[in-house]
Amino acid sequence: MEDQVADNYDELPLWSAPFGQLILEHVPLKRGQTIVDLGAGTGFLTVELAQRSAAARVIAVDPWAGAMQVLQRKVDYLRLTNVELVIASQLDLPSDSVDLVVSNLGINNFDNPATVLQECYRVLRPGGRLLLSTNLAGHMAEFYAVFREVRPSEALDEHVAHRATVDGTLDLLQQAGFTASVLAQTTFKMRFADGTALLSHYFIRLGFLDGWLAIAGQEALDAVEQELNRRGEVSLTVPAACFEAVKD
Ligand SMILES: C[S@@+](CC[C@H](N)C(=O)[O-])C[C@H]1O[C@@H](n2cnc3c(N)ncnc32)[C@H](O)[C@@H]1O
């Protein structure tokens, strides 16, 4: 029994936590809601909402089968009876059938965000809402400033500019039919002893390194690492926002 507690204790990526907190601080918690967690990943938000909303039905949707297996293990361990798992990249649900859609760090990862948001609009009932969190332009600006100093390129500028902005996200939500607003905006810091620590970190390698290598290649990234090491501690700012979109 104690081993099972330990197995399930660290149950979400640290990267996901501050964004998830923004959603959890603002999400409407009502009895009996039908909730979709879109791009649920390993489903910490699914699990929280299933427990925090009495008599809710929570549907976790994600095409990543491995993550859904992890979520299923957590659902079994916690004996949650109100969670459904759907391995898919589209919402196969009736129109006007959902009270709330949440999506933590989904929008930057969807191939076709405009279509996904239109689908969210379709499945929500009138008065229903979508809460989504995302990192924003300005993300890790300190790292990109050094990258640009060492190896300026159009590819780097495009990579940086591709990140979500507040206005761009509001536009996307409005184009899907929603009345949209910013519920919360904040920043947090990720600190590393030096460039080598940053570039060796497991989550940086998992989530970011391939993109950086694609921009400039290994030799350029080595030069960025050396310059960061010369400067000492690396403290990266991550701007985060939570948006609310209402289907009127
Ligand atoms: C950065 S992860 C976030 C996972 C989780 N929400 C979290 O905060 O830890 C983005 C997730 O979106 C999923 N995803 C990508 N395209 C999707 C789509 N069209 N529909 C639903 N999920 C999608 C990915 O498989 C991945 O699990």
The ligand as an SDF file (V2000), in Angstrom:
LIG
                    3D

 27 29  0  0  0  0  0  0  0  0999 V2000
    2.1710   19.8740  -23.5470 C   0  0  0  0  0  0  0  0  0  0  0  0
    1.1330   18.4850  -23.4880 S   0  0  0  0  0  0  0  0  0  0  0  0
    0.1030   18.9300  -22.1010 C   0  0  0  0  0  0  0  0  0  0  0  0
   -0.4320   17.7300  -21.3940 C   0  0  0  0  0  0  0  0  0  0  0  0
   -1.2120   18.0290  -20.1130 C   0  0  0  0  0  0  0  0  0  0  0  0
   -2.4080   18.8100  -20.3810 N   0  0  0  0  0  0  0  0  0  0  0  0
   -0.3240   18.7180  -19.1120 C   0  0  0  0  0  0  0  0  0  0  0  0
   -0.5670   19.9020  -18.8220 O   0  0  0  0  0  0  0  0  0  0  0  0
    0.5950   18.0950  -18.5790 O   0  0  0  0  0  0  0  0  0  0  0  0
    0.0390   18.6800  -24.8830 C   0  0  0  0  0  0  0  0  0  0  0  0
   -0.8680   17.4840  -25.1030 C   0  0  0  0  0  0  0  0  0  0  0  0
   -1.7270   17.7470  -26.2190 O   0  0  0  0  0  0  0  0  0  0  0  0
   -1.9560   16.5110  -26.8810 C   0  0  0  0  0  0  0  0  0  0  0  0
   -2.5410   16.7740  -28.2130 N   0  0  0  0  0  0  0  0  0  0  0  0
   -1.9000   17.1140  -29.3690 C   0  0  0  0  0  0  0  0  0  0  0  0
   -2.8090   17.2790  -30.3690 N   0  0  0  0  0  0  0  0  0  0  0  0
   -4.0390   17.0590  -29.8290 C   0  0  0  0  0  0  0  0  0  0  0  0
   -5.3700   17.1110  -30.3380 C   0  0  0  0  0  0  0  0  0  0  0  0
   -5.6520   17.4200  -31.6090 N   0  0  0  0  0  0  0  0  0  0  0  0
   -6.3940   16.8330  -29.4970 N   0  0  0  0  0  0  0  0  0  0  0  0
   -6.1520   16.5340  -28.2010 C   0  0  0  0  0  0  0  0  0  0  0  0
   -4.9180   16.4780  -27.6590 N   0  0  0  0  0  0  0  0  0  0  0  0
   -3.8710   16.7390  -28.4660 C   0  0  0  0  0  0  0  0  0  0  0  0
   -0.5830   15.8540  -26.8580 C   0  0  0  0  0  0  0  0  0  0  0  0
   -0.6390   14.4630  -27.0950 O   0  0  0  0  0  0  0  0  0  0  0  0
   -0.1140   16.1950  -25.4370 C   0  0  0  0  0  0  0  0  0  0  0  0
   -0.4780   15.2110  -24.5030 O   0  0  0  0  0  0  0  0  0  0  0  0
  1  2  1  0
  2  3  1  0
  2 10  1  0
  3  4  1  0
  4  5  1  0
  5  6  1  0
  5  7  1  0
  7  8  2  0
  7  9  1  0
 10 11  1  0
 11 12  1  0
 11 26  1  0
 12 13  1  0
 13 14  1  0
 13 24  1  0
 14 15  1  0
 14 23  1  0
 15 16  2  0
 16 17  1  0
 17 18  1  0
 17 23  2  0
 18 19  1  0
 18 20  2  0
 20 21  1  0
 21 22  2  0
 22 23  1  0
 24 25  1  0
 24 26  1  0
 26 27  1  0
M  CHG  2   2   1   9  -1
M  END
$$$$
